[in-house]
Amino acid sequence: MDGAFFTNWNDIGRVLAVGAAAYVSLVLILRISGKRTLSKLNAFDFVVTIALGSTLASVLTSKTLSLAEGVTALALLVGLQLVVTSLAVRSRRFDRIVKSEPSLLLRNGELLSDAMRRERVTPDEVMSAIRDAGATTFAAASAVILESDGTLTALLADARSPGA
């Protein structure tokens, strides 16, 4: 064997030291960046999350990537996400570029087949959202919406608005 199972204690020590430092750095960067960085994931947030995980893994396992380079890469990714989300808040056009619009999948108890096919959602998934809202039939829902973060929201036909 060529040492694939164990090479030396220095490498283990490096992973432990750099890993702990990179982890603490990432937590601090995420805390500074605010709650939005860790919100429910839309497609853009998902990509950033995967990139953060990949970067952290590279810092942990690569002998050629320094801790400073890795922390800089993590900070860059979070910083870019802050810039993009700030632009999305200020510009509706930019927001539509980086996030999908919610989609109506059911209206007044009737499934909208074209929308469901386009969004690749099954009737069982719609029914699950209706059950989560406390009903048991399609007719009990006035609407089911596929949100931009991928969650399904069911609005019940007899739901009363606060103060009504």
C-alpha positions, 0 to 999 in steps of 0.5 A, a space after each residue: 500500500 502507498 500510505 492511503 490509510 495513514 501517512 503521518 500524524 502531521 497531516 492529521 494535526 493539520 486537518 484538525 487545526 486548519 479544520 477548526 480554524 476554518 470552521 470558526 471562521 465560516 461561522 463568524 463570517 456567516 454570523 456577520 453576514 446576517 440571517 439572510 445568508 442562512 435563509 430557506 434556499 432558493 436556487 441562488 442560495 443553494 449554489 452559494 451553500 454548495 460552494 461554501 461546503 466545497 470550499 470548506 472541504 478544500 481547506 480541510 483536505 488540500 495541503 496546497 491551500 492555505 488557511 488564509 486563502 480558504 478563509 478569503 474564499 469563504 468570505 468572498 462567497 458570502 460577500 458576493 451573496 450579500 451583494 447579490 441579495 442587496 441588489 435583488 432587494 433594490 431592483 425587482 428586475 435583478 431579483 427576477 434574474 436570481 430568483 424564480 417567481 412563485 407558481 400557482 398550482 391549484 386554484 379554487 380546488 382545481 389542479 392547474 395541470 400545465 403549471 404542475 407539469 412545468 414545475 414538476 410537481 405531482 398531485 400527491 405533493 399538492 395534497 401533502 401541502 393541503 394536509 399540512 395546512 389542516 385539510 383533506 381534499 383539493 376542494 378545501 384549498 383556495 390555492 396552493 403555491 410553489 414558493 421560490 424556495 421550493 416549499 408548497 403553501 396551501 391556502 384553505 378556502 375557509 381560512 379567515 384573515 387576522 382580524 376578520 
